[in-house]
Amino acid sequence: MKQILLSFLLFFNYGLSFAEETPTEPPPVALIESAEELGLGSPRETFTTFLHSMNDIKRGQAERINDATRALDLSAINPLIREEKGRDLAWMLLEAIDKTKIVNL
């Protein structure tokens, strides 16, 4: 009896150990912006967008953090923490840039 119960529990837990994949719908066409519209068309534009966004944040425009994080490739970061980690990484990158030469754009 114990063996049957144990095998049933193991079999039941085995089925629950896999994550369920839910299909994601693509975003509506109207919400898709091109890289050029975001200021990310070239490496120079991407860096300029990032730097100007972070400088605007320093001047009190906190909503510009989204523009700064869009300039970073955060695809390898877990989606659950991507937004928060992106903000932290943006500030870390700006600190590293500020410690080097002055950037003239």
Secondary structure, DSSP 8 states (H G I E B T S, - for coil): -HHHHHHHHHHHHHHHTS----------GGG---TTTTT-SSHHHHHHHHHHHHHHHHTT-GGGHHHHHHTS--TTS-TTTHHHHHHHHHHHHHHHHHTSS----
